């Protein structure tokens, strides 16, 4: 029987990742009600960072062998340039691994350069791993088709050496494109949505939808102030923020949130939690902070949005807690649609704010009379090659969907980004929604 010491490094990393993952399950199942919020918060962050790093270690070993070890026997291995290359690869991997530890330690009013560099390396790391795996699979398929008896020669060695070179070149190009795309202001996407039973006096009501701003290690006050200026220029009747506003505790990042106080939509600004609010374990303080900026959290509750032209005309705007609150056993929180829609009858139009598209699906299964659901969470995949996973894991991916005869779901691709300051195959968006009465 092989002992743990005899296992290769990749296998040891896989075992370590399994142990950390099992500890996360135990913590959620048995310790959630025994630990105070702050302790749970730090334990969860530590477990997430360790789990990510143990998984990444397997990929990092492959990156090192592909980009350094493979060339260590070449004639250039003893050169000064190769030494610099080894240092560069090591620093790249170290920064990528350290990105998960910036969240608890390096969050301020504006992003630290180290955090931006670390998360950029993490994005490039994901792209590089993808291309190394893809090109390796193509190489194996080629060998299988040509036949195992093909003689090894200089041509085969050159092909093997070209694989990491091509992967690195593609990674650099896509990283630069992704950084440039994410650095641009969000695009303003105007969408017209017919809302069944919306009063005629509220025809052309303008709702501005924000989601997934992710104030934290790589998004700070400057970017939020830019978003607020763009929202104010649109002159919305209502502004809604559908979760993942932040990745940090309220007190730590309070100065960065101040621009939200300038939002002045005449019919109000409303907020529902996303999964990342619960990762902060500081939701109550966030609710109080947002209220101080005249932003109303909808904590499984609703408000009547009354027409400026007639006090008899209104629709129901409801919001539910993010479903992750149930998974984390966050006391006093969790998606409760019945409570959120209490007093909202099918005689009036119903608009629901629910952070995750899966929550939108569940809500419509329980209450088909909901007319419009506004969600976020997916980021439109944010960056290649993560887009495919986001598409497969969510019942609604991005954009406008019609469900049944009189119901629509709109999923925002996000107003900023999470962590990695890159977007590939998606674009940050501020959504201007024009509601039409039938």
N, C-alpha and C positions, 0 to 999 in steps of 0.2 A: 504493500500500500504506500502510495506517495505521500510524504509529509508536506506540511505547508511550506517549509523552507525550500523544498525541492521544486516547488511550482515556479514556472516562469513569472516574470514581473507582471505581465498582462493578467495572468490568472489570479495573482495576489491582489491586484487592483480590483478585479471583478468580485472577489470574495469580500474585500473591504467595502465596496459599494453595496453589496447585498446586506452586510451587517448594518451599515448606516441606514439603508432603506428600511430594514426591519425595525431599527430603533425609532425611526420616524412613525411607523405604523403603531408601535407600542405607545409612543408619546401621545399620539392623537386619540388612541382608544382608551388608555388607562390613566394617563397623567393629566389630561386636559382639565379635569375638574379639581385636581389636587394642587395644581400650581397656580400662582398668581399670574396676572396677564403679562407683567414685565418679564418674569422668568420664562414663561412660555414663549414670548416673543424672541428672546435671545437664544433659547434652546432651538426653536424652529429655524432661525437664521443660521445658527452654527451647523445644524444638521443639513440644511440645504446646501451650504457652502462646502461641507465635507463630502456630501453625496456627489455634487457636481464635479468636484476636484478628483475624486476617486474614479469617476467615469472618464473624465478627461485624461487621466494619467495613461489609460490604455491608448488613447489617440495620440498623446504626446510622444509616447515611446515609438509609435509607428512613424510620426513626423520626423523624429530625430534620426531613426534608422534610414528613412527614405531620403532625407535632405543632407545628412551629415555622414553617417556610418557608411552609406553606399559609396561615397567618394573618398573615404579615408585611405584607400589603397591606391588611389590614382597618383600621378606624378605631381599634381598640384597640392597634394595633402600637406606638404611641409611648408607651403608658401604662407606669407603673411596675410594675403587676401583670404585664404581658407580659414585661417585662425579668426579673422574678423567675422567671417561668415558663421563660424561655430558660435561665437559670442552673440551675434545677431539672432540666430535661431534660439539660443538659450534664453535671451532676454525676451524675445517674442513669446515663447512658451510660458515664461515666468509671469509676464504681464497678463497673459490670458487667464492663467490660473488665479492670479491675485484679484481679478475683477470682482469675484464674488464676495471678497472681504472689504470692498470699498463701501458697500451699502451701510454696514453698521458703524463704520469709522470715518468715512470721508464724505459727509453730506453737509452742505452749507448753502448760503444764499445763492452763490454761483458755483458751477462745477469746478472741481480741482482738475488741473491738467493731468495729474496722474490717473484720475478716474476716467477721463476721456480717452487717454492712451490705452489704459487697461481694457476698457470695453471695446475699443476699436480693434485691439489685438484679438479679443474674444470673437468678434464678428469675422475677422480674417481667418481665425483658427477654424471656425465652422465651415467656411467656404473651402479652405485648404483640405480639411479632412474629407469633404465631399468629393473633391476632384481626385485626391489620391485614391480613394475607394473606387470611384467610377473608372478612372484610367486603369487601375489595377484589375478591375473586373473585365474590362475590355481586353487587357493583355492576356488574362487567363483564358478568355473565350477564344482569342486568336491562337494561343498555344494548343487549345483543344481541337480547333478546326484544322490547324496545320498538321497536328499529330505530335505525339510525345516523342517520336523517334527523330524529330528534327535535330540536327547537329547544333550544339551551342557554338557560337562564333562571335566575331567582332560585331556583326550586325545585331545579334541579340543583346549584347552588352550595351550597345549604343541605344537600342530601343528602351532598355531598362533605365538607362540614365536620363533619357528624354522625358520619362514619365514625371519625376519630381520637378524637373525644370519647367515643363509645360504647366503643371499644377500650380507652381509658385507664380508664374507669369499671369495666369488667369486670375489667381487670387488677388494679386496686386491691382490688376486692372479693375476688377469688380469691386474691390474695397474702395478705391478712389471714386468710382461711379456712385457707390452706395453712400459714401460720406458727402459727396456733393449734392446728391438728391435729398438727403435728410437735412442738410444745412439750409435748404430753401424754405421760405415761409410756406405754411400750409396752403394748399389750393382751396378756393371757395367753390364748393359744388352746390349748385342750386337745384333742388328737387321739388317737383309739384306732386302732391299726394291727395287724392280725393278721400275725404273722411265721411263715412256714412253717418247721417244724423247730426252733422255739424251744422249749427244754426247759420242761416244765410247772412246774418249780421256779422258773422265771424269769418266770412269768405275772404280768402287771401291773407289770413293770419300768418305771421311769420315766426317760425320757431328756429332758433339757432342751436344746433346740436354739437356738443363737445364731448370727447371721450379720450381716455388713455393718454393723459398729459404726462403722467409719471414724473412729477417733481421728485428729484432725488439726485443720484450721483452725476448724471449727465444732462439734466434739464433743470434750469434755475430761473431766477427772477426775470432776467432779460427776455428769455423766450416766452415766459408767461405774459409779460407786459406786451409783447408783440401780438400774442393771441388776443388779449383783451382789446387792444387798439383795433384789430381787424373785426372783432365782434361788434364793437361800438359803431364802426363805420357801416355795418349792415343794418343798424337800427331795428333790431328784432323786437317783437312784442313779448316774446318769452325766450329765455335762455335755459337750456338744460345741460347738465354734466352727468353723463351716465357711467360714472365709476372710473377707478384707477387714476384718480387725480394725483395720487402721491404714493411714494414708496418709503416715506420716513415719518417719524413721530412729529406731531404738530409743533411742539415747542422748539425742536431742532431746526425746522425749516420754515418757521413762521415768517421771517422777513421776506422769503421768496414768494409767499402767498399774497402779500399785500395788494398787488395789482387787481386781484379779484374784487376788491372793494369798489372798483370803478365801474363794474357792471351795473347798469341801471335800466334794465328792461322794464317797461311800464307794468306788465302783468306778472313780473317776478322772475327770479332765477332759482332753479331747483337742482337738487343733487341726489343721486342714489349711490350706494357703495358698490365698489368693484372688489374682486378678490384681493387685490393688493392693499386695499384699506385694512382688511382683516389681517394681512401679514404684518402690518405695523403694530397690531394689538393696541391701537390708540384711537379707536373709532369715536368714543365719547368725546375726547378732546377735539377731534376733528369736527364733530358736529357743532360744538360750542364755538370753535374758531370760525367756521363757515357762517354760522348765525350772526357773528359779530360783523361780518361783511354783507349782511342782509341776503344771504343765500340760504334757502330753506331745504334742509334734508328731508327727503320723503322716506321715512323709516317704516316701511310696510304701512303706508298711509296715503291719503289722497287729498287733493284740494279742488275746489270748483274754480275753474277759469271762466270768469264772467265777461261777457262781451262789453267792450267800451261803449257800444251803441245802445245796449238794452240790458237792464239788470235781470230780465226774465230769461235771457239766453246764456247758456253756459255749457261747458263740457267738463268731464272728469279727467283730471291728470293724476295718475297714481304712480307710485314707485315701490319696488320691492327690494329687500336686502339681497346681496349677492349670495348665490347658493354655496359658496365656499365657507360661509359662516356656519352652515350646518356640518360640513366636513370637519371644521376646526373646533366644533362645539363651543362657539363663541357665545357666551351667556347673554341672553336677551335679544339675540339676533338670529336671523335665518329667514329664508324666503317664506312669506306667509301671504299668499295671494288673497285668501278670503278676508283677512284683516285689511290688506291694502285696498281692496275694492269695496269695503263696507260703505254702503250708501250710494255706490255707483250702479245704477240700473241700466238696462238695455234701452231705456227710453231716451237716454242721452249718449252722445259720443263718448267713448272711453279711449284715452291714450295712456299707454303703460310704459314706464321707464324700467328696463331690466338689463343689467350689465351684460350678461352672457347670452348668446343666441340659444343655448340649450334651455335657459330659463324662459326665453320667449316661446319656445316650442311647448314647454310644459304648461305655461300660462294659457296658451291658446287651446290646448287640449282640455283644460279645466273650464275655461271661459271663452268659448268661441265668439261671444258677442263683443270682445275687445276689437276695436277698429284699427288701432295702430300701435305697434311696439317699436320703441327706439332702443337699440343696443349698440355695443362696441365689442371690446375684448379681443377680437381676432387680429387686429392691426393689419388686416388684409394680408396676413402672413409676415408682414414687415420686411423680411429679406429672404432672398433665395439662399439656401434651398429649404427654408422652414415653411415656405408658402404651402407646399403640398400637405404637410402635417396639419396646419391650421385649417385647410380646406376639408380634410377628411374627418377632423374631430368636431366640426361644428355643423349643425343642421342648416344654418344660414351663414354664409361666409363674409360677403361684403356687398353693399349696395341695397337696392330695393327688391323686395319679394312680395308677390301677391299670394295670400293664403285664403282659399275659399272665395266667396263672393264679395265680401265687404271688408276684408282685413288685409293690412299691409304690415310688413316688417322691414325696417331699415337698419342696416348694420354699418356703423361708421368704421372706416379703416384706421381711426385713431388720429388725434390732433398733433401728437408728437411721436415718441417712440419709447420703448422700454430698454433702458440700459445701453445697448449697442447703438451708437449714433449713426446708424446706417439704414437705408431703405433700398431694397432691390426688388423690383416687380410690384411695388406698391408706392403710394404717395400719401403723405400726411394731409388731413382734410379738416376744414371747418364746413359743416353742412348747413346750408340755408334751406329750410323746409317750408314750403308754402302750402298751407292747408286749404283745400277747396271743399266747399259744401256741395252736396249733390244737386 
